[in-house]
Amino acid sequence: MLEELQLRNLSETTARTYLRLVERFAKHFGASPTQLGPDHVRRYLLHLLNDKKDTWATLQVNRGALKFLYVRVLKQSWFDEEIAAPKRRPRLPTVMSPEEIARILDRTTNLKHWTILATFYATALRCNELRHLKVSDIDSQNMVLHIREGKGSVPRDIPLSPPLLERLRIYYRRCKPTDWLFPSKQRRDQPLDDNSIRALCRDAGGRARIKHLVHPHLFRHACATHMLDAGADLRTIQVLLGHADIRTTAKYLRVSLQRLHAAPSPFDALPLKGIEYSTDGRKR
């Protein structure tokens, strides 16, 4: 399975996730997946849904991993017929306000952590994209940040904010990273791992008394929505976020309150009669 993942050039994160989920599936039944079939897959997915109370998003990732195993690796033809694909139920992204972002940064005293949080918000990077940034990816002459490890291994360049560059220089002079921009504390030759980044976001949200769980993708949602509020067009935001399909970017239109309020309701233009009030104040 690992060889097939590598030949298809799937990302390291996807490969690691798929292998881990297939391993859990095999351990659940105590048998090799080659000895298991559609009935076992259905029972396992129902176990995740009903017993473990996993979300539909988690269920979809598990189904994707098992489909890759049985269709691409074991060359089975029954998967799509026997294992129903759950209907996608799109949800509005949670968007932190600029005040909440500022409160998170103001209450973060660790310089490395502060710079990571500020970079998330200023660039809308995914967690894996940020952790793979190198010092050489900062092109201060052209004011560009080079993203080499984009989703699907698609690189892109994004504009570098002058205030962020100033903060990055302060961080560089103090922490002196040599290769990875945000190296692991224990292993300087390795980037900071995913769990550490998620933990520092969660802790920062707790200090700022944010009511919901704070994770790296929330800064991405906030950046995209606040750019829309400031007047940026969807195509520009699509390029910044690295979305292959602009329909993915369009979901931020549903949470941009300024854009929604700017569109007048047709009710406002109706030639309605005025409201008359009786002497006792009740409406007629």
Summary of the structure (lengths in Angstrom):
residues: 284
radius of gyration: 24.0
end to end distance: 73.0
largest distance: 83.1
contacts: 748
relative contact order: 0.09
helix: 58%
strand: 6%
